[in-house]
Amino acid sequence: MSGSGFGSKAMRALTRPLLNKTRVTATALLAGMVFASAPAVHGQTLPQDGQTVAGSAAISAGATTTTVTQTSRRAIIDWTGFSVGQGDTVAFVQPDAQSAILNRVTGNTSSAIAGQITGDGQVYLINPNGIVITPTARLMSAAGLSPRRSTSPTPISCMAL
């Protein structure tokens, strides 16, 4: 997997404890994306119940925007749900482009990304229930990683910005 965002030192540093403690299937480590033509998810859909479990990050939620302000170089947040509705934004304010944040979904629903996710560094999302990226999604990261298209009909479980 070298050359992809998942081969980076940051991802290995973030996932090493996760892989040692959690059973992760091979699909949770795929680097492809599913771009779905599913119905758009409109407004009022933002990540739910975030808890910082490693590193340092503060979460503030508004009506259409959730801002995660990360103050450590590495952080992990567990969410019960992580979707972004069309017109909504999740902004990751990170120390620099080498910073990394791992977002793990612990609930039992898939993630639908129809709005905007931005990051000053590397942003990772893992959801064992799947992640669907709609055509209205805007994914931007200073780290320069972008999702790759996949022809797989099944939503994947991990994405990197």
ZAMARGU-4260 file (C-alpha; in steps of 0.2 Angstrom, whole numbers, plus 5000, padded with zeros to 4 digits):
<rodrens>
0) 5000/5000/5000 | 5015/5012/4998 | 5011/5028/4989 | 4994/5029/4997 | 4988/5039/5012
5) 4987/5023/5022 | 5005/5019/5020 | 5010/5035/5028 | 5019/5035/5045 | 5005/5045/5052
10) 4992/5032/5048 | 5003/5018/5055 | 5006/5028/5071 | 4987/5031/5073 | 4982/5013/5068
15) 4995/5003/5077 | 4986/5004/5094 | 4969/5002/5085 | 4975/4986/5076 | 4982/4979/5092
20) 4966/4981/5102 | 4953/4980/5089 | 4948/4967/5076 | 4949/4976/5060 | 4943/4967/5044
25) 4952/4969/5027 | 4939/4980/5021 | 4942/4993/5034 | 4959/4996/5027 | 4954/4998/5009
30) 4960/5015/5001 | 4947/5016/4988 | 4931/5026/4989 | 4913/5024/4983 | 4905/5039/4975
35) 4887/5035/4975 | 4872/5042/4966 | 4862/5039/4982 | 4849/5052/4987 | 4858/5068/4994
40) 4858/5070/5012 | 4851/5087/5016 | 4856/5098/5031 | 4856/5095/5049 | 4867/5079/5047
45) 4883/5081/5057 | 4894/5069/5067 | 4887/5063/5083 | 4893/5061/5101 | 4912/5064/5098
50) 4924/5059/5112 | 4943/5062/5111 | 4951/5046/5116 | 4969/5050/5112 | 4978/5066/5109
55) 4970/5083/5112 | 4955/5089/5102 | 4940/5100/5106 | 4923/5098/5097 | 4911/5112/5094
60) 4895/5110/5085 | 4883/5122/5077 | 4867/5121/5067 | 4877/5117/5050 | 4895/5116/5056
65) 4905/5105/5067 | 4923/5111/5071 | 4936/5100/5078 | 4951/5110/5085 | 4966/5098/5087
70) 4980/5104/5098 | 4991/5089/5097 | 5000/5082/5082 | 4990/5066/5083 | 4972/5063/5089
75) 4959/5049/5089 | 4940/5053/5091 | 4927/5040/5093 | 4910/5045/5086 | 4893/5036/5088
80) 4889/5042/5070 | 4898/5052/5057 | 4889/5059/5042 | 4889/5076/5034 | 4873/5082/5025
85) 4873/5093/5010 | 4876/5111/5014 | 4884/5106/5031 | 4903/5107/5035 | 4915/5097/5047
90) 4931/5107/5049 | 4947/5100/5056 | 4958/5114/5063 | 4975/5106/5065 | 4992/5112/5070
95) 5000/5109/5053 | 5000/5098/5037 | 5009/5084/5046 | 4996/5083/5059 | 4984/5068/5059
100) 4967/5064/5066 | 4958/5047/5066 | 4939/5047/5067 | 4932/5030/5072 | 4913/5027/5071
105) 4907/5016/5085 | 4889/5016/5081 | 4879/5004/5070 | 4875/5015/5055 | 4885/5019/5039
110) 4892/5036/5035 | 4885/5047/5021 | 4896/5061/5016 | 4886/5074/5005 | 4893/5090/5012
115) 4910/5097/5015 | 4925/5091/5026 | 4941/5101/5027 | 4957/5098/5036 | 4973/5107/5039
120) 4982/5090/5040 | 4978/5072/5037 | 4960/5067/5041 | 4955/5048/5042 | 4938/5041/5045
125) 4935/5023/5049 | 4917/5016/5049 | 4915/4997/5049 | 4897/4999/5043 | 4903/5008/5027
130) 4906/5026/5020 | 4896/5033/5005 | 4903/5049/4996 | 4889/5057/4986 | 4892/5068/4971
135) 4889/5084/4982 | 4903/5080/4994 | 4918/5092/4995 | 4933/5084/5003 | 4948/5095/5006
140) 4964/5093/5015 | 4981/5103/5016 | 4989/5086/5017 | 4986/5084/4998 | 4977/5067/4999
145) 4961/5064/4990 | 4949/5050/4989 | 4951/5038/4974 | 4936/5032/4965 | 4932/5013/4966
150) 4920/5003/4955 | 4915/4992/4970 | 4896/4992/4972 | 4899/4990/4991 | 4903/5005/5002
155) 4920/5004/5010 | 4924/5006/5028 | 4939/5019/5028 | 4943/5035/5020 | 4958/5047/5020
160) 4958/5065/5015
</rodrens>
